Each structure stands twice: as C-alpha cells, then as structure tokens.
Amino acid sequence: MKKIFMMITMLAVAVGMQAQKYHDVELNEAKGPVKSISMDMMGTPMTITFDKDGKMTREGMTDAVYDDNGFLQSAKWEMRGQQVAVSFKWENGRPKSQSTNMMGNEFVVTYTYNDKGAIAAQGMNMGGQEMSIPYTDYKYDDHGNWISRKVSMMGQERETTRKIEYYE
C-alpha cells in the first residue's frame, strides 16, 4: 500500500510539473502545450510563440506583469511604431476584458464566451462608441482549439484561420 501511495504521489508531482505556469496561451484563445499560433491579421501575417511554461515570447513585449497564478495583468509592446500599453482582467481562467492605451486613447474590449469556451462576441468601447463583434462558424483542431471562425464587423463577414503548432 505504501508503494502504491508513493507511486501515485510521484506521478502527481510529475504531472504537476508539466502544468503551465503562465496563462498566455489562454489569453490567445487556446489551450494545451501550444508552441506557436500563426494567423493573418487584416493582411498582416503574425506568429505568436510560447515557451513550454505557456509564456508568450512576443517580440517587442516589455514590462510584463503577472499575478501569483501566472495570469498576465499588463504589458507594453510596439505596434506599428507606437508604444501600446495593455491591461487584462480575468474571470474563471479566461480573459474578461482588455484595456489598450495607445497615443492617449483607451479602447476597452469585453469578451463573452460560447458553450465550448470560445469567444462568442467582443464588445468594444472606443472613446464612448459601442460596437459588438460576433464570431461564428468555428472549426476546431484535434486539441479542441479553433483553427477557423467567421467574424461579422461593419457589415462585412470574413473568415479568420490560424495554424497552431504544439509541443510534443
């Protein structure tokens, strides 16, 4: 009995050591041992990489502040030659909202989720102007992460696809 208990304890420790310390993967709408996410953002190809602990290794990201549980609270990065300050609020292990300050203007995005845990819509407040951006027609990979979805914004519908690479 003692041997079995020791084996279970050692297994639990090994599994616990494999758990992600940081939640940047979740911040990027994914889960699991994600190595990179590549997608096209409005005509600009973008790849976000993660280390094995789940921490983003985004080029140009500085001043990252994490809470004791590994959730990103705020960071700064360069975006098209401008310094951008971003802060996040979390709820139940998912981002609840994101505030972005760029050139003295603050933009707030709130998230609502569907029954699979994917974002159903983003609510945006840009200087007092409210906008809702719904996401539909999700397609998922074998890990349960979305690889395709449609977005409807300003009367136009477009499909966004992404490629996800995983650690083995």
C-alpha positions as CSV (number, residue, x, y, z in Angstrom):
1,M,0.0,0.0,0.0
2,K,2.8,2.4,0.9
3,K,4.5,1.7,-2.5
4,I,1.2,2.5,-4.4
5,F,0.8,5.7,-2.5
6,M,4.4,6.7,-3.3
7,M,3.9,5.9,-7.0
8,I,0.7,8.0,-7.1
9,T,2.4,10.8,-5.3
10,M,5.4,10.7,-7.7
11,L,3.0,10.6,-10.7
12,A,1.1,13.6,-9.4
13,V,4.3,15.6,-8.9
14,A,5.4,14.8,-12.5
15,V,2.1,15.8,-13.9
16,G,2.0,18.9,-11.8
17,M,5.5,19.9,-13.1
18,Q,4.2,19.7,-16.7
19,A,1.3,22.1,-15.9
20,Q,1.6,25.5,-17.4
21,K,2.9,28.2,-15.1
22,Y,1.7,31.0,-17.3
23,H,-1.7,31.5,-19.0
24,D,-0.6,33.4,-22.1
25,V,-1.9,30.5,-24.2
26,E,-5.4,31.1,-22.8
27,L,-5.0,34.8,-23.4
28,N,-4.6,33.9,-27.1
29,E,-7.7,31.7,-27.2
30,A,-6.0,28.4,-27.0
31,K,-5.2,25.6,-24.5
32,G,-2.7,22.9,-24.1
33,P,1.0,22.7,-25.0
34,V,0.9,25.3,-27.7
35,K,4.3,26.2,-29.3
36,S,3.0,28.8,-31.7
37,I,-0.1,30.3,-33.3
38,S,0.2,31.8,-36.8
39,M,-2.6,33.8,-38.5
40,D,-3.3,36.7,-40.8
41,M,-4.4,39.8,-39.0
42,M,-6.0,42.2,-41.6
43,G,-3.5,41.4,-44.2
44,T,-0.5,41.2,-41.9
45,P,0.9,37.7,-41.1
46,M,1.5,37.3,-37.4
47,T,3.0,34.5,-35.3
48,I,2.9,34.3,-31.5
49,T,5.3,31.8,-29.8
50,F,5.2,30.3,-26.4
51,D,7.8,28.6,-24.2
52,K,7.0,25.3,-22.6
53,D,5.7,27.1,-19.5
54,G,3.0,28.8,-21.6
55,K,4.6,32.2,-21.5
56,M,4.4,34.4,-24.6
57,T,7.7,35.1,-26.2
58,R,6.3,38.0,-28.3
59,E,8.9,40.2,-29.9
60,G,8.9,43.8,-28.5
61,M,6.9,42.9,-25.4
62,T,8.2,44.7,-22.3
63,D,7.2,45.4,-18.7
64,A,5.0,42.3,-18.4
65,V,3.4,42.0,-15.0
66,Y,1.9,38.6,-13.9
67,D,-0.1,37.8,-10.8
68,D,0.9,35.0,-8.5
69,N,-1.1,32.5,-10.5
70,G,0.7,33.3,-13.8
71,F,-2.1,35.5,-15.4
72,L,-0.8,38.4,-17.4
73,Q,-2.1,41.6,-15.8
74,S,-0.4,44.2,-18.1
75,A,2.3,44.7,-20.7
76,K,3.7,47.1,-23.2
77,W,4.7,46.5,-26.8
78,E,5.4,48.3,-30.1
79,M,2.7,48.2,-32.7
80,R,3.3,50.0,-36.0
81,G,5.9,52.2,-34.4
82,Q,3.7,53.2,-31.4
83,Q,4.1,52.1,-27.8
84,V,0.9,50.3,-26.7
85,A,0.0,49.6,-23.0
86,V,-2.4,46.8,-22.4
87,S,-4.0,45.5,-19.2
88,F,-6.2,42.5,-18.7
89,K,-9.0,41.4,-16.3
90,W,-9.5,37.7,-15.8
91,E,-12.5,35.6,-14.6
92,N,-12.7,31.9,-14.3
93,G,-9.3,31.4,-16.0
94,R,-10.3,33.4,-19.1
95,P,-9.8,37.0,-20.1
96,K,-12.9,39.1,-19.2
97,S,-11.7,42.3,-20.7
98,Q,-8.7,44.0,-22.2
99,S,-7.9,47.7,-22.0
100,T,-5.5,49.2,-24.6
101,N,-3.9,52.6,-24.3
102,M,-2.4,53.9,-27.5
103,M,-1.4,57.6,-28.1
104,G,-3.5,58.7,-25.1
105,N,-6.7,56.9,-26.3
106,E,-8.1,54.0,-24.4
107,F,-10.0,51.2,-26.0
108,V,-11.8,48.6,-23.9
109,V,-12.8,45.1,-25.2
110,T,-15.0,42.8,-23.2
111,Y,-15.5,39.1,-24.0
112,T,-18.5,36.8,-23.9
113,Y,-18.0,33.1,-24.5
114,N,-20.0,30.3,-26.1
115,D,-20.7,26.8,-24.6
116,K,-17.3,25.5,-25.9
117,G,-15.4,28.2,-24.2
118,A,-14.6,30.1,-27.4
119,I,-15.3,33.8,-27.7
120,A,-18.9,34.3,-29.0
121,A,-18.5,38.1,-29.2
122,Q,-16.3,41.0,-28.4
123,G,-17.8,44.2,-27.1
124,M,-15.7,47.3,-27.9
125,N,-15.9,50.8,-26.4
126,M,-13.7,53.1,-28.5
127,G,-14.0,56.6,-26.9
128,G,-17.6,56.1,-26.0
129,Q,-18.7,54.4,-29.2
130,E,-20.0,50.9,-28.5
131,M,-19.6,48.1,-31.0
132,S,-20.3,44.3,-30.9
133,I,-18.3,41.9,-32.9
134,P,-19.8,38.4,-33.1
135,Y,-17.8,35.3,-34.0
136,T,-19.5,32.2,-35.6
137,D,-18.9,29.0,-37.6
138,Y,-15.9,27.8,-35.5
139,K,-13.8,24.8,-36.7
140,Y,-11.6,23.1,-34.2
141,D,-8.4,21.0,-34.4
142,D,-7.8,17.7,-32.6
143,H,-6.7,19.6,-29.4
144,G,-10.0,21.5,-29.2
145,N,-8.5,24.8,-30.3
146,W,-10.2,26.9,-33.0
147,I,-8.5,27.0,-36.4
148,S,-11.2,28.8,-38.3
149,R,-14.0,31.2,-37.5
150,K,-16.1,33.9,-39.1
151,V,-16.4,37.4,-37.8
152,S,-19.0,40.0,-38.8
153,M,-17.9,43.6,-38.5
154,M,-19.2,46.8,-40.0
155,G,-21.5,44.9,-42.3
156,Q,-18.8,42.6,-43.7
157,E,-18.2,38.9,-42.9
158,R,-14.7,37.4,-43.1
159,E,-13.1,34.2,-42.2
160,T,-10.0,34.0,-40.0
161,T,-7.9,30.9,-40.0
162,R,-4.9,30.1,-37.9
163,K,-2.3,27.3,-37.6
164,I,-1.3,26.0,-34.2
165,E,1.9,24.1,-33.6
166,Y,2.2,22.1,-30.4
167,Y,5.0,20.8,-28.1
168,E,5.2,17.0,-28.2
